Amino acid sequence: MNVFETASLFFAMVVLAAVPSSSVALVVARSATLGVSNGIAVSIGIVLGDFVFIALAILGLTAVAEMTGGLFVAIKVLAGGYLLWLGFSLLTSKDCVDYDVAEAKVNENLLISLFSGFLLTLGDVKAIFFYASFFPVFVDLTSVSMTTLMVIVVITVTAVGGVKIAYAVTARKLTNLATGTSLQSGAKKVTGCFMIGAGSYLILKS
C-alpha cells in the first residue's frame, strides 16, 4: 500500500465509523447509561468485528461469508432484538436515575458491551458491503504482506476505534452535564427511540 492508498483507506473508515448507525447508537447508549468504559468496550467489540471481515477479505473467503447468509440473518435478528430491548429499557426506566459508575457495576457489564459491539458489527450490512466491495479497492488482496497487514490493523484501530471512542466520551460528558435535569430524561428517550428504530431496521432488513 502506498501513501495515497493508506490515506484513502483511513479516510473511508473514519467516514464509515462516523456516520450515525446502530453501532453508534449502541456506543452512545452504553456509555451514557453505564459509563465511558462500557462505551469503549463496545468500540473494541466493533473493531474486533471489523477484524473478522478483514480476515475474510484477505483470505479470500468473502464468497464463503456470502454463502452463509443464514448465519448473518440470525446475527442481525439477535442484534436487532438486543437493540429493541435496550431501547425499551431506556424508555421505561425512571427519569431521575443518577447513573453512578460504581453503582452500575460497570465491570460486570464490560464483557456484555464488548460482545454486543462484536455481534452488532457481524450483522451490520454496511460493514459487510464495505469489506466485500470497497475494501479491495484500497488493498490488493492478492499480495498482502505482513507490513500491509500491520498498516491495516493500525488504520482500523485508529479510524474505527478512535471515532467510536470519541462518541463514547462525548456521550458520557453530555450525560454528566444533564444529570439531575430534564435534559437527562429527554436524552434517554431520544436514545431509546433511536435504538428501537435501529433494532427494527436490522430485523426488517434480515
N, C-alpha and C positions, 0 to 999 in steps of 0.2 A: 504494500500500500504506500502510495506517495503522499506528500503533504496535503495535496488537494483532496484526495480521496479520504484521508483521515479527517480533515476538517469538515468535509461534506457529511460523512457518516455521523460525526459528533453533533453537527447542527441538526441533522434529520432526527436523531434520537432525542435531542433536547426538545424539539418541537413536538414529537410524538408523546413524550412524557408530560409535557406542559399542557397539552390540550385537555380540557375538562372531560373526565370519563369516570367510569365506575371505579377504576383503581384510585383515581384522585379522591373520589368521594369516600372510599374506604380509608385512605390515609388520613384525611381530614377528620372523619368521624372517630377513628380510634385515638388519634392524637388529642382531639378536643375533649373526649369523654374519659380517657384512661391515662393521659399524659403523653408527652412527646416521645418517650421511649417506645411506646406501642406504635406510634406513627412511624418511627424509624424501623421497627421490626417489620411492619407491613412493607415498607420500602425495600428492605432486604429480601423479603419474600418475592416481591415483584422482580427484583434483579435476578434472583435465582431462577424464576420462571423464564426470564429472557435468556438466561444461560442455556436452558433446555432447548429453546428454539434455535439458538446459535449453534449448539451442538448438532441438532438435527440438520440444519442447513449445511454445515461444514462436512458432516459425514455423509451427505447425500441421501438423507433419509426423509426428505420433505415429502416424497411420494408415499412413503410408509405412513407418515403422520396423516396425510390426506385419506389414506385407506382406512385408518382407524377413526373415521368420522364419528362413529357411535360413541367412542370414548370421550371425544371432545364435546359432544352434545350432552353427555351425562355430567361432565365437569361444569359446563355452562349452566345447566339446571341447578346443580348444587351451589355454585357461586351466586346465581341469581336468588335462590332461596335464602341463602345466608344474608344477602343484602336486604331482602324484604324483611327478614326477622330483625335485623339490626335497625332498619328504618322504623318499623313499628315500635321497637323498644324505645327509640328516641322520642317518638310522638306520644307514647303513653307513660313515659317516666315523669316524675314530679318536676314541676317547673323550677323550683328553687333549690335544686341539688347542688351542693358545692363539691365538685369533683376533686377531692384531695388525692394526690398520687399515692400516698401511703395507704389511705383507707380503701382505695380501689384495688389494692393488692396487685399492683402493676406487674410484678414479676410472674405471677401466676397466669397472666394474660399474654405475655410476650410470645410464647410458642404458638398460641392461637392466632395472634396477629400475624406472625411470620407465615404460618401455614395458610391463612386466609389470603394474604397477598400473593403467595405462590399459586394457590388454587385458582384465584381470580385471573391471574395472568395466563395460565394454561387454557382458560376458557375465553380469553379476550380475542375476539375476531380481528380487532385492529392489530394486535401483536402478531397473530398468525399471518395476516395479509402482508404485514411489513417484512417479516423474516422470510416468507415464501416468495415474495415478489420483488421488493425493493432492496433488501439486504444484498442479494447477489450483484446488484448494480454497483455497489460500493466496494465489494470484496470479490476477488477472483477465487471462487470456491474450489477451483481445480488445483490450485497451488498455494495452500495456506501454510506458511512457515510458522515456527514457534514464535518468532518475533511478531509476526502479524497477529497471531492468536493473542499474545500478551497485550498488544495495542488494542485489539477489540475488547478484551476484558476490561482494560483501564477506561476505555471510552464508555462502555456500558455502565460501569460503576459510577463514574463521574457524571455522565449525562443523565441517565435514567435515575440512578440513586440520588444524585445531587438535587435534581428537580423535585423528586418526591419528598425528600427530607426537608427541603425548603418549604413545601406545602405543610408538612407536619409541624415544623417550628412556628410558622405563621399562624396556623390554626390554633395552636396552644396559646400563643401570645394573645390572640384575639379573645379566646375563651377566658383567659385570666383577667383581661380588661372588662369583659362583660359579666363576670361572676357577681351575683348578687343584684343584678339589674334586669330590667325587662328585656334587654338585648340577649341575655343568655337563653331565655325561653324562645325568643324568635329565632335565634341561630340554630337551636336544637330542632325546631320544627322545620326550618328550611332544609337543614341537612338530612333530617328524616325523610322528608318528601323527595329530595333528590335521590336518596339511596333506594327508596321504594321504586322510583321511576327507573333507575339504572337496573335494579334487580328484575323488574318486569320486562324491561327491554331485552336483557340477556335470555330470559326464559322464552319470550315470544320469538326471538331470533334463533332459538335452538333447533 
